[in-house]
């Protein structure tokens, strides 16, 4: 019986250690999940900032070309022509 008692005690100790290890791993998993979510939110904010900055850059390019900068003049003309085509298309749709 004493042999069986030792085995049971050993199993209890191992079970306790495994239980603690499981708790630690669950806590680590929860922490990592929260960190991933925080990083995702931060990444979305950064992407939003990038889109805003890209729009501002585009506006600045157009403004520069309208002010006489030769660098973006062709780009601006193409953009204006595309807008005029869209307006013409809308007018044609309203006329029908």
Secondary structure, DSSP 8 states (H G I E B T S, - for coil): -HHHHHHHHHHHHHHHHHHHHHHHHHHHHHHHHHHHHHHHHHHHHHHHHHHHHHHHHHHHHHHHHHTT-STTHHHHHHHHHHHHHHHHHHHHHHH-
